[in-house]
Amino acid sequence: MAQHSAHPGGASRVRRRALLGAVVLALLVALAGLAAYLTRDGRSPSDGPAPPLSSPTASSSPAAPAGPRARSHALPAPPKTQDPITYGKAAAAALWSYDTRAYSQPELRKALRNWLTEESKYADPASVDKVVPSPVLWKGMAANGQFATARVNEGHFPHAFTQALQADPGAITEAYVYAVTVSGKQSISWKGSPSGGAESRSTTLAVQCRPDRPCALVGVMPSVAP
């Protein structure tokens, strides 16, 4: 798992954000942007076919754990799957869930970083860290015993991403990075308010699913791709 050092870390963070940005452009404009991302830095293609894009929506894949307190008390652990949508839905549920009563902010941050791909040239830990409440905010939330659970409604490959892969299926075989957009609800509760409130959430994640290993998270996109 990628870690940032004190000095080169800033440059690495910028580089990784640039990589994710290239994927976003590919989602919004054309296959050329995606191909540029997958082949930059002179990387040689990986062997093996890409996982099939047979699930434009996640209606046939199992829903992520949901319901009141379903995920509270437990730090999120990544599933062992080679399905980008299944993994994306689980990752979104993990990113939308927390329990200040059960663990610390650094513990949650570390657990979420464990979802990231071990290929440091693709991993963007900064985008994951941004989802975790800051230490100061966490302290106030913990004083109120605040926790959040997530209900995932659906996940799908964004339309532009699907079109790009249909136009050139081999383009993804460099990094095997898929875009997955997930929507659902986040429910927040705290002391004296067990029902709390809920709000709709949507996010687009970059998920790496190589043929010879389980999927892993690349990062959280800065915007949602439909």
C-alpha positions, 0 to 999 in steps of 0.5 A: 500500500502506498505511503507518502514520505515527508518530501517526495510525498507532495509530488507523488500526491500531485502525480496520483491525482493527475492519474485519476484526473486522466481517468475522469477525462476519459469518462467525460470525453473519449477513449483516447483519454483513457488509453493515455492514462493506461499507457503513460510512463511507458508501462508495458501491457499486462497479460490476460483479458479484461473482466467482462463488462456484462453488468452495466448496472448492479441490479444482479449483484448483491447489495452491500451490508445495510440497515441500522448499526449493520456496519457499526463497531467494525472497521471496514475490510475489503471483499475478495471479488474480481467484479468491479461493481461488487467491489465498488459498491462495498467500497462506497459503503465503507467510505460512507460509514464510520463509528466514533464510539468504536475506533479512532480516526487514525484507525479508520483512515488506516483501514480505508487505506487497506482497500487501496491497490498495492501498485503505488503508481496508481493508488491515490490515498489522498482521495480516500483520506479526504473522505475521513473526517478531520481529527478535530471534527472526529473529536467533536463527533466522538463526544456526541457518540456519532456513527453513520451507516450506509445503504447502497442502492445501485452501482454501474459503469458510467455511460462514457466509460462503457462506450469507451470500453466497447469501442476498444476493449483492449485499452484497459489491459494496461492498468485494468482500472474501471470507473464505478458510480455508486448511489445510496444513502448515508444514515447518521445517528448520535446520542439522544437521536438513535434515528438521526437523519439520512441523505442521498450519496453518490460517488464515482470510484476508480477500481482496479481488477486485474485477472490474477488477483482480487479487486482493489481501490485506486481512488475516489473521483473528484466528481460523479460520472453518470 
